[in-house]
Amino acid sequence: MHKCTKCGSKNVKVKNNTGLPSLLSNLAGRPKGQLTVTCKDCGHVYMVMAD
C-alpha cells in the first residue's frame, strides 16, 4: 500500500505506467516500469518504481 510522500495520507490512487514504449523505459534504465501515485487528499502526484 502506498502513502503520500507529502502528507502521509493513504487515500491515494495508483496508476500503472507500463504503457510506456519499452525503448524509452530501457533508455531510462527502468525496465520494471513506474507507477504514478496521486494523493486524493492534498493532490500531490509522484512516481514510484513498480516492484
N, CA, C and O atoms as a Tinker XYZ file with bonds, in Angstrom:
   204  protein
     1  N      0.847000   -1.200000    0.000000    73     2
     2  CA     0.000000    0.000000    0.000000    64     1     3
     3  C      0.879000    1.246000    0.000000    63     2     4     5
     4  O      1.790000    1.377000    0.817000    81     3
     5  N      0.600000    2.142000   -0.909000    73     3     6
     6  CA     1.372000    3.376000   -0.982000    64     5     7
     7  C      0.738000    4.438000   -0.103000    63     6     8     9
     8  O     -0.470000    4.438000    0.136000    81     7
     9  N      1.571000    5.332000    0.366000    73     7    10
    10  CA     1.015000    6.505000    1.043000    64     9    11
    11  C      1.721000    7.749000    0.544000    63    10    12    13
    12  O      2.872000    7.699000    0.109000    81    11
    13  N      1.019000    8.861000    0.612000    73    11    14
    14  CA     1.530000   10.102000    0.052000    64    13    15
    15  C      2.838000   10.505000    0.714000    63    14    16    17
    16  O      2.958000   10.497000    1.939000    81    15
    17  N      3.820000   10.859000   -0.117000    73    15    18
    18  CA     5.121000   11.266000    0.409000    64    17    19
    19  C      5.077000   12.685000    0.955000    63    18    20    21
    20  O      6.009000   13.125000    1.628000    81    19
    21  N      4.000000   13.399000    0.668000    73    19    22
    22  CA     3.899000   14.782000    1.113000    64    21    23
    23  C      3.095000   14.909000    2.412000    63    22    24    25
    24  O      3.561000   15.512000    3.379000    81    23
    25  N      1.874000   14.334000    2.427000    73    23    26
    26  CA     1.036000   14.494000    3.614000    64    25    27
    27  C      0.848000   13.200000    4.405000    63    26    28    29
    28  O      0.279000   13.218000    5.496000    81    27
    29  N      1.324000   12.078000    3.860000    73    27    30
    30  CA     1.250000   10.818000    4.592000    64    29    31
    31  C     -0.091000   10.099000    4.494000    63    30    32    33
    32  O     -0.271000    9.046000    5.105000    81    31
    33  N     -1.036000   10.654000    3.730000    73    31    34
    34  CA    -2.355000   10.034000    3.600000    64    33    35
    35  C     -2.268000    8.738000    2.797000    63    34    36    37
    36  O     -1.470000    8.623000    1.867000    81    35
    37  N     -3.093000    7.775000    3.166000    73    35    38
    38  CA    -3.147000    6.533000    2.396000    64    37    39
    39  C     -4.276000    6.572000    1.370000    63    38    40    41
    40  O     -4.533000    5.583000    0.684000    81    39
    41  N     -4.939000    7.701000    1.271000    73    39    42
    42  CA    -6.036000    7.860000    0.306000    64    41    43
    43  C     -5.448000    8.266000   -1.045000    63    42    44    45
    44  O     -5.586000    9.410000   -1.480000    81    43
    45  N     -4.786000    7.303000   -1.703000    73    43    46
    46  CA    -4.091000    7.597000   -2.952000    64    45    47
    47  C     -4.606000    6.716000   -4.079000    63    46    48    49
    48  O     -5.143000    5.632000   -3.854000    81    47
    49  N     -4.427000    7.210000   -5.294000    73    47    50
    50  CA    -4.798000    6.466000   -6.491000    64    49    51
    51  C     -3.511000    6.113000   -7.217000    63    50    52    53
    52  O     -2.686000    6.985000   -7.490000    81    51
    53  N     -3.339000    4.822000   -7.531000    73    51    54
    54  CA    -2.121000    4.361000   -8.188000    64    53    55
    55  C     -2.434000    3.987000   -9.630000    63    54    56    57
    56  O     -3.345000    3.204000   -9.902000    81    55
    57  N     -1.664000    4.558000  -10.546000    73    55    58
    58  CA    -1.851000    4.258000  -11.962000    64    57    59
    59  C     -0.581000    3.619000  -12.505000    63    58    60    61
    60  O      0.520000    4.119000  -12.275000    81    59
    61  N     -0.735000    2.522000  -13.222000    73    59    62
    62  CA     0.414000    1.813000  -13.776000    64    61    63
    63  C      0.845000    2.465000  -15.081000    63    62    64    65
    64  O      0.020000    2.715000  -15.960000    81    63
    65  N      2.128000    2.737000  -15.204000    73    63    66
    66  CA     2.651000    3.386000  -16.406000    64    65    67
    67  C      3.396000    2.430000  -17.321000    63    66    68    69
    68  O      4.279000    2.856000  -18.065000    81    67
    69  N      3.061000    1.150000  -17.283000    73    67    70
    70  CA     3.814000    0.203000  -18.116000    64    69    71
    71  C      3.470000    0.364000  -19.582000    63    70    72    73
    72  O      4.045000   -0.331000  -20.419000    81    71
    73  N      2.542000    1.267000  -19.927000    73    71    74
    74  CA     2.218000    1.510000  -21.321000    64    73    75
    75  C      3.286000    2.304000  -22.055000    63    74    76    77
    76  O      3.185000    2.506000  -23.265000    81    75
    77  N      4.305000    2.755000  -21.339000    73    75    78
    78  CA     5.390000    3.489000  -21.985000    64    77    79
    79  C      6.115000    2.587000  -22.978000    63    78    80    81
    80  O      6.246000    1.386000  -22.744000    81    79
    81  N      6.582000    3.155000  -24.075000    73    79    82
    82  CA     7.367000    2.347000  -25.017000    64    81    83
    83  C      8.575000    1.732000  -24.315000    63    82    84    85
    84  O      9.269000    2.400000  -23.548000    81    83
    85  N      8.817000    0.443000  -24.589000    73    83    86
    86  CA     9.885000   -0.255000  -23.888000    64    85    87
    87  C     11.242000    0.372000  -24.175000    63    86    88    89
    88  O     12.131000    0.343000  -23.323000    81    87
    89  N     11.409000    0.932000  -25.354000    73    87    90
    90  CA    12.683000    1.560000  -25.688000    64    89    91
    91  C     12.974000    2.723000  -24.746000    63    90    92    93
    92  O     14.093000    2.873000  -24.254000    81    91
    93  N     11.952000    3.547000  -24.501000    73    91    94
    94  CA    12.125000    4.688000  -23.605000    64    93    95
    95  C     12.449000    4.235000  -22.194000    63    94    96    97
    96  O     13.351000    4.781000  -21.559000    81    95
    97  N     11.723000    3.243000  -21.695000    73    95    98
    98  CA    11.973000    2.808000  -20.328000    64    97    99
    99  C     13.340000    2.134000  -20.215000    63    98   100   101
   100  O     13.980000    2.209000  -19.166000    81    99
   101  N     13.792000    1.479000  -21.284000    73    99   102
   102  CA    15.128000    0.889000  -21.257000    64   101   103
   103  C     16.205000    1.966000  -21.245000    63   102   104   105
   104  O     17.213000    1.835000  -20.550000    81   103
   105  N     15.991000    3.034000  -22.020000    73   103   106
   106  CA    16.952000    4.134000  -22.039000    64   105   107
   107  C     17.049000    4.790000  -20.675000    63   106   108   109
   108  O     18.123000    5.211000  -20.244000    81   107
   109  N     15.915000    4.869000  -20.005000    73   107   110
   110  CA    15.898000    5.493000  -18.689000    64   109   111
   111  C     16.363000    4.521000  -17.607000    63   110   112   113
   112  O     16.462000    4.889000  -16.437000    81   111
   113  N     16.649000    3.270000  -18.005000    73   111   114
   114  CA    17.098000    2.287000  -17.029000    64   113   115
   115  C     15.969000    1.831000  -16.114000    63   114   116   117
   116  O     16.204000    1.510000  -14.949000    81   115
   117  N     14.749000    1.803000  -16.631000    73   115   118
   118  CA    13.605000    1.433000  -15.792000    64   117   119
   119  C     12.815000    0.306000  -16.444000    63   118   120   121
   120  O     11.674000    0.512000  -16.856000    81   119
   121  N     13.397000   -0.864000  -16.540000    73   119   122
   122  CA    12.697000   -1.958000  -17.217000    64   121   123
   123  C     11.454000   -2.427000  -16.481000    63   122   124   125
   124  O     10.575000   -3.040000  -17.087000    81   123
   125  N     11.365000   -2.151000  -15.180000    73   123   126
   126  CA    10.229000   -2.655000  -14.409000    64   125   127
   127  C      8.990000   -1.778000  -14.543000    63   126   128   129
   128  O      7.890000   -2.197000  -14.181000    81   127
   129  N      9.159000   -0.581000  -15.054000    73   127   130
   130  CA     8.011000    0.295000  -15.176000    64   129   131
   131  C      7.805000    1.142000  -13.936000    63   130   132   133
   132  O      8.416000    0.907000  -12.893000    81   131
   133  N      6.943000    2.120000  -14.065000    73   131   134
   134  CA     6.699000    3.052000  -12.976000    64   133   135
   135  C      5.227000    3.123000  -12.653000    63   134   136   137
   136  O      4.377000    2.784000  -13.476000    81   135
   137  N      4.935000    3.565000  -11.451000    73   135   138
   138  CA     3.565000    3.828000  -11.050000    64   137   139
   139  C      3.437000    5.310000  -10.760000    63   138   140   141
   140  O      4.317000    5.914000  -10.147000    81   139
   141  N      2.343000    5.885000  -11.201000    73   139   142
   142  CA     2.044000    7.264000  -10.848000    64   141   143
   143  C      1.081000    7.219000   -9.679000    63   142   144   145
   144  O      0.015000    6.610000   -9.767000    81   143
   145  N      1.457000    7.866000   -8.579000    73   143   146
   146  CA     0.607000    7.887000   -7.390000    64   145   147
   147  C      0.048000    9.288000   -7.226000    63   146   148   149
   148  O      0.796000   10.265000   -7.205000    81   147
   149  N     -1.273000    9.384000   -7.109000    73   147   150
   150  CA    -1.937000   10.672000   -6.928000    64   149   151
   151  C     -2.651000   10.663000   -5.586000    63   150   152   153
   152  O     -3.487000    9.796000   -5.328000    81   151
   153  N     -2.323000   11.626000   -4.732000    73   151   154
   154  CA    -2.986000   11.714000   -3.433000    64   153   155
   155  C     -4.330000   12.419000   -3.599000    63   154   156   157
   156  O     -4.411000   13.514000   -4.156000    81   155
   157  N     -5.390000   11.762000   -3.099000    73   155   158
   158  CA    -6.721000   12.344000   -3.233000    64   157   159
   159  C     -6.964000   13.428000   -2.184000    63   158   160   161
   160  O     -7.913000   14.204000   -2.299000    81   159
   161  N     -6.108000   13.480000   -1.162000    73   159   162
   162  CA    -6.299000   14.474000   -0.104000    64   161   163
   163  C     -5.612000   15.799000   -0.410000    63   162   164   165
   164  O     -6.242000   16.856000   -0.363000    81   163
   165  N     -4.302000   15.741000   -0.727000    73   163   166
   166  CA    -3.586000   17.009000   -0.944000    64   165   167
   167  C     -3.260000   17.260000   -2.414000    63   166   168   169
   168  O     -2.765000   18.330000   -2.766000    81   167
   169  N     -3.537000   16.276000   -3.275000    73   167   170
   170  CA    -3.317000   16.475000   -4.699000    64   169   171
   171  C     -1.895000   16.243000   -5.172000    63   170   172   173
   172  O     -1.591000   16.455000   -6.346000    81   171
   173  N     -1.011000   15.808000   -4.270000    73   171   174
   174  CA     0.381000   15.564000   -4.631000    64   173   175
   175  C      0.478000   14.387000   -5.604000    63   174   176   177
   176  O     -0.163000   13.355000   -5.401000    81   175
   177  N      1.280000   14.545000   -6.660000    73   175   178
   178  CA     1.480000   13.482000   -7.643000    64   177   179
   179  C      2.960000   13.145000   -7.684000    63   178   180   181
   180  O      3.801000   14.035000   -7.807000    81   179
   181  N      3.280000   11.862000   -7.581000    73   179   182
   182  CA     4.690000   11.462000   -7.622000    64   181   183
   183  C      4.810000   10.092000   -8.253000    63   182   184   185
   184  O      3.827000    9.364000   -8.392000    81   183
   185  N      6.040000    9.750000   -8.636000    73   183   186
   186  CA     6.294000    8.478000   -9.299000    64   185   187
   187  C      6.995000    7.525000   -8.333000    63   186   188   189
   188  O      7.840000    7.934000   -7.537000    81   187
   189  N      6.629000    6.259000   -8.420000    73   187   190
   190  CA     7.350000    5.232000   -7.669000    64   189   191
   191  C      7.698000    4.110000   -8.631000    63   190   192   193
   192  O      7.050000    3.935000   -9.663000    81   191
   193  N      8.713000    3.362000   -8.285000    73   191   194
   194  CA     9.081000    2.219000   -9.100000    64   193   195
   195  C      8.153000    1.053000   -8.787000    63   194   196   197
   196  O      7.831000    0.803000   -7.625000    81   195
   197  N      7.727000    0.347000   -9.818000    73   195   198
   198  CA     6.921000   -0.846000   -9.600000    64   197   199
   199  C      7.837000   -1.958000   -9.094000    63   198   200   201
   200  O      8.926000   -2.169000   -9.628000    81   199
   201  N      7.391000   -2.655000   -8.070000    73   199   202
   202  CA     8.259000   -3.720000   -7.545000    64   201   203
   203  C      7.768000   -5.104000   -7.941000    63   202   204
   204  O      8.386000   -6.105000   -7.580000    81   203
